[in-house]
Structure formats: structure tokens, C-alpha cells
Amino acid sequence: MADLHIQIDRGKGGIAGQIASELRDSIRGGRLTPGTRLPATRDLATDLQVSRGVVVEAYEQLVAEGFLVSRVGVGTQVTPKNAGRTALKSRDPSPPRPPRPPGPARRARTVASHPPYYGHRPTSPDLGHFPRERWLAAVRHVLATVPSEAFDYGDPGGVPELREELAAYLRRVRAAEVGQENLVIVGGVAQGLSLVLHVLTQRRALRLAVEDPTSHRQVPLLRRAGAQLVPVPVDGQGLDVRKLSGDAVLVTPAHQFPTGVVLSPERRAALMEWAYAGNRVVLEDDYDAEFRFDRDPVGCLQGLAPDRVILSGSVSKALAPGLRLGWVAAPPDLAEAIRRARGEQDLGSPVIEQYALAHFLRTGGYDKHLRRMRREYRRRRDALVSALAAELPEVRVRGIEAGLHVYLELPPGWDEPRTVRAARELGMSVEPVEPMRETPGPAAVVVGFARLPAHRAAEVVSGLKVRMSGQSVD
Ligand SMILES: Cc1ncc(COP(=O)(O)O)c(C=O)c1O
């Protein structure tokens, strides 16, 4: 385990960024060589006298950049040579091949070089069901009909045709109150939140309440945008609104990530009261709301209070995360500020894909695909949930009403790392919850069912039972 010399300037702030920068320099300069194992986050946090979350954030940033790899059971190490650090070193001679996707993707030739593969997340859809033919037809239609001038730099807020179609879709499906003047097209919820926070933090210092637990992948981007985060607990009704503080809140009301709780009607009302009482802002992350299985659809919060709530969504669950297409719906003045910020940042999203999505929405392809996938995911979820009930009744299954993942509370004797290792060996998409928590809580994991065919659920759950009972006897 490497003993690290890391210098931080406590007066300067941005401690996670400083740690990441020191480690990055050490790797670049050869002081930390490929394969070197880094100290556990807890140990490094103790050495540096910082909170563990700060070290986790620094490690995660470097994992995202390709300098480090992190594996359950092994810990975090400097990316070994043969793993290829393609995120930053695109000139590496032999970047790794991503695992071959199932289904039609097998037949498709990979274009250009092989991209780095960051692993399948439990919240990702079944990419083998991407509607290739219909998307191709949409792109073909765009290329055949759109005038050449349209391929110039577009409106950084997004092409008007897409904003028009999306506004109609969000009104219809999410009961949002939007017109195209409220919408900004972005590269997914992640970029949408970054831009919104960038604009808000430029206006004033922002204390942003976040759910605890929350998506640990979002935390670095929220901090990077300048927000000071205030964790607020989540219980069986969702975000505990009574414990809210701050100037704004980021919330996943349709299906809390990771617990899967749907924000109760009382809490929704209380949240709106909180927002109005203090002139506060609610950032609504509507990341998987299209997939709702057991209850009547609940409209988004934005539809209740369009002047207080900023809604972010994307096609990452409905189509594919790799499209990097999403939207932000905000009051017109804020939407305009976000659009300007996008223009200053990178001049907007790819235009051909935006036209293709507009066409896909207009011709009903998007709705049709969603209906088909909703049926299929419900089958997969049902198969997984029944198998768990039959084979592992001691595991408590939560958050099954919507989305693409379930939240499993683990029985005594099952810890998160061992469960994750066993489940991954069986090919499940699974993540531990501990890195998502600010406050320690009962052991739990998030399991995605989108890529687990219904006919395999029983076999996989039996395998998990065997592995876990074998290990707990050890
Ligand atoms: C809580 C949460 N929000 C948003 C997203 C989607 O992000 P994006 O739209 O940037 O792909 C995810 C992805 O899994 C998520 O887990």
C-alpha cells in the first residue's frame, strides 16, 4: 500500500480538488507507478485529517479521469499499464476493448477506436434494446430533409423543433408546465444540474440540501459548480422535509436515488410550502420517471410550482446514456441565463441528434419504445422480485414501484462488499450503498434489473444465495 506525500493548503479550500491534483501530478510524474495500490479512503482521510467523503471525492474524480481504477475487494490502485488510461491518454497505443454488448450490437462494427468502458450501472437501461432501426430512420429523415444551414452552430439552448416537441411531451407525460421558452437542451441531467448551479451560485452563495443517501456520482459535480452541500435524511416517505435547511434542494421525488422511495403526497406539499415560504429553489431530478410500474403516474413537482421548481431529465433511461441528451425546464428568465451559460461554455448540443430526437418524438417512436420497454422491464422486475421473495426472503426489497433498479437491505451477516462481489460474479449490475451515504446506515445494495432477462432471474438469485451462505459460514 503506497504511503503518500500529499500537501494540502487548508486555507485555500477545495481540499478534494487539491488531493486529486497532487495524486494526478504524482502519477503523471511517475512517482506513483501503474498498479500501485492506494491507501483505503478511511486511512488516507485519517492521515490527512480530512473527512472521508473528501478523499472519496478525490479518488472518484481520478477514477472518472482514468488515472485510478477501483474494484470491490481490491481497493483503489493506479490504473495498471495494460488497462490503458484511455480517458486522458487517447494516444495510448492499445486502449482496452469494452465488453461486447449482447444482441444486435454484436453484429455492429465498432467505429473508430474502442472507447474506455466504465462498467454498466444498475440504473442504465438494456442497451441491446436501443431502437437502432427507428433511430437510423430518424437520422436518415433529418439528413434528407433539414437544410444545410441547420448544421451550423445552433441555438445553445437547443433547436426550437426539439424544444417544441419536448415541451409537448413533458406536458403530456409528466404534467409539467412548460413551453419551449422554458426549455434548454443539455447533455443529460448531469450537465443540466451543473449549468443550473453555475447560474445560481453566480447570483449568490448557495447552500444546497441533498438527499442522504444520494447519487455519489453527482456530488463532485454539485461541489464543482460551487454549491455548499447540506445532507438531509431520507425515510420511508422520501426526503424528510422537516429537516430541510439551505437555499435550495436537489430531490428525486419520482423514485428516490438510491432507496427507490416515492415522495409521499404530504411531503410533496410540505416541500412546496418550504420553497414558497423562503423563496427557495427546488431542483427536481426526474431521472427515471418514465418507468413506473405499479401506481398511477405521479406528475412532476415542476407542474405544481413552475416558478419555484427546475426540472431536469434526459433520454439516458428511455434510450441510452451515450446519447447525452437531456433538458432543463426553468422559469423563462432562468432558462435564458442557463442558455447563455451553455453558449459561453461549449456552444450547445449536437444538432443532428436533436433533430432526430424531435422526429422520434413527433412520429410517436419515443412513446412506442417506452411502452414496449415498460412492459419488458416490468417483466424483469417481477421475475427478480419473485425470485428474491422465494429464495432470499431475509433480503428486504425496496423501491420496486418505478425505475430500473431495486434497493436491497441486506440481512445480518451480509456486508456490502461481499454481496457486491458475489452478485458481480453472477453478472448482476450492482453497487454498494455505503459510498452514497453521508450518515452510516444499514447495509444495502442497489441492483439493476434492466439487463437481467426474466428467465435468468431465478438462477442468478439462487447463485447469490449459495455464494452468500457459503461465505457467511466461513
Ligand atoms: C440520480 C440520477 N440522476 C440522473 C441520472 C442521469 O444522468 P444523465 O441524464 O446525465 O445521464 C442518473 C443516472 O443514472 C442518476 O442515477
The ligand as an SDF file (V2000), in Angstrom:
LIG
                    3D

 16 16  0  0  0  0  0  0  0  0999 V2000
  -29.8720   10.0700   -9.6030 C   0  0  0  0  0  0  0  0  0  0  0  0
  -29.5340   10.1800  -11.0530 C   0  0  0  0  0  0  0  0  0  0  0  0
  -29.8090   11.3100  -11.6940 N   0  0  0  0  0  0  0  0  0  0  0  0
  -29.5560   11.4410  -13.0160 C   0  0  0  0  0  0  0  0  0  0  0  0
  -29.0310   10.4110  -13.7500 C   0  0  0  0  0  0  0  0  0  0  0  0
  -28.8750   10.5390  -15.2260 C   0  0  0  0  0  0  0  0  0  0  0  0
  -27.8500   11.3240  -15.6030 O   0  0  0  0  0  0  0  0  0  0  0  0
  -27.7020   11.7770  -17.1180 P   0  0  0  0  0  0  0  0  0  0  0  0
  -29.0270   12.2820  -17.5730 O   0  0  0  0  0  0  0  0  0  0  0  0
  -26.6680   12.8520  -17.0360 O   0  0  0  0  0  0  0  0  0  0  0  0
  -27.2610   10.6010  -17.9060 O   0  0  0  0  0  0  0  0  0  0  0  0
  -28.6860    9.2390  -13.1170 C   0  0  0  0  0  0  0  0  0  0  0  0
  -28.0560    8.1670  -13.9000 C   0  0  0  0  0  0  0  0  0  0  0  0
  -28.0160    7.0560  -13.5390 O   0  0  0  0  0  0  0  0  0  0  0  0
  -28.9590    9.1030  -11.7450 C   0  0  0  0  0  0  0  0  0  0  0  0
  -28.6800    7.9770  -11.0910 O   0  0  0  0  0  0  0  0  0  0  0  0
  1  2  1  0
  2  3  1  0
  2 15  2  0
  3  4  2  0
  4  5  1  0
  5  6  1  0
  5 12  2  0
  6  7  1  0
  7  8  1  0
  8  9  2  0
  8 10  1  0
  8 11  1  0
 12 13  1  0
 12 15  1  0
 13 14  2  0
 15 16  1  0
M  END
$$$$
